[in-house]
């Protein structure tokens, strides 16, 4: 089995998967608590919280898919220069969830 420069990153990748899953669980709890305690907030604020929660959910899904393909399905067969679609989509969704929409001046 040939080794690539990416083989040394599998441990960090797995640790980041565990941390992201834990933090996502905390985000679910915070979202639940927000909607339970702040039912009188304006609909725009509630919609913003719901959209961010949805985007983070999609990001965790794509991160899990890309982690599974990298660590289980294609272990040791990562082709240099080929980036899977789920890896790219994960980063696009993450970017959309952290961008402050007020800064876009739409």
C-alpha positions in Angstrom: 0.0 0.0 0.0 1.5 3.3 -1.0 1.4 6.2 1.3 0.5 9.7 0.3 0.9 13.1 2.0 -2.7 12.9 3.1 -2.2 9.7 5.2 -0.8 11.7 8.1 -4.0 13.7 8.2 -6.5 10.9 8.9 -6.1 11.1 12.6 -6.8 14.8 12.6 -9.7 14.3 10.2 -11.2 11.7 12.6 -10.8 13.9 15.7 -12.4 16.8 13.8 -15.3 14.6 12.9 -15.8 13.7 16.6 -15.6 17.3 17.7 -18.0 18.5 15.0 -20.5 15.9 15.9 -20.3 16.9 19.6 -20.7 20.6 18.7 -23.5 19.8 16.3 -25.3 18.1 19.2 -24.9 21.2 21.3 -26.2 23.3 18.5 -29.3 21.1 18.3 -29.9 21.6 22.0 -29.4 25.4 21.7 -31.8 25.5 18.8 -34.4 23.5 20.7 -34.0 25.8 23.8 -34.2 28.9 21.6 -37.5 27.9 20.0 -38.9 26.7 23.4 -38.0 29.9 25.3 -38.3 32.6 22.6 -41.6 31.8 20.9 -42.4 35.5 20.8 -39.4 36.6 18.8 -40.1 38.1 15.4 -40.5 35.6 12.5 -37.4 37.0 10.7 -35.2 36.1 13.7 -36.7 32.7 14.0 -36.3 32.1 10.3 -32.6 33.1 10.5 -32.1 30.6 13.3 -33.9 27.9 11.4 -31.9 28.6 8.2 -28.5 28.5 10.1 -29.6 25.2 11.8 -30.6 23.8 8.4 -27.3 24.8 6.8 -25.3 23.3 9.7 -27.3 20.1 9.4 -26.5 19.8 5.7 -22.8 20.6 6.4 -22.6 17.9 9.0 -24.2 15.4 6.6 -21.7 16.2 3.9 -18.8 16.1 6.3 -19.9 12.7 7.5 -20.3 11.4 3.9 -16.9 12.7 2.9 -15.4 11.3 6.1 -16.9 7.9 5.4 -15.6 7.8 1.9 -12.2 9.0 2.9 -11.7 6.9 6.0 -13.7 3.7 5.1 -14.5 3.3 1.4 -11.4 4.9 -0.2 -8.8 4.5 2.5 -5.3 4.5 1.0 -6.7 5.3 -2.4 -7.0 9.1 -2.2 -6.0 10.4 -5.6 -4.0 13.5 -5.6 -5.8 16.4 -7.3 -9.2 14.7 -7.2 -11.6 16.3 -4.7 -14.9 14.5 -4.2 -18.1 16.5 -4.7 -19.3 16.0 -1.1 -16.1 17.5 0.2 -16.6 20.6 -1.9 -20.3 20.9 -1.0 -19.5 20.6 2.7 -17.3 23.7 2.5 -19.8 25.6 0.4 -22.6 25.0 2.9 -20.2 25.8 5.8 -19.3 29.1 4.1 -23.0 30.0 3.6 -23.8 29.3 7.3 -21.0 31.5 8.7 -21.4 34.4 6.3 -23.2 37.3 8.0 -26.1 38.1 5.6 -26.1 41.7 6.8 -22.6 42.1 5.4 -23.7 41.1 1.9 -25.9 44.3 1.6 -28.5 42.5 -0.4 
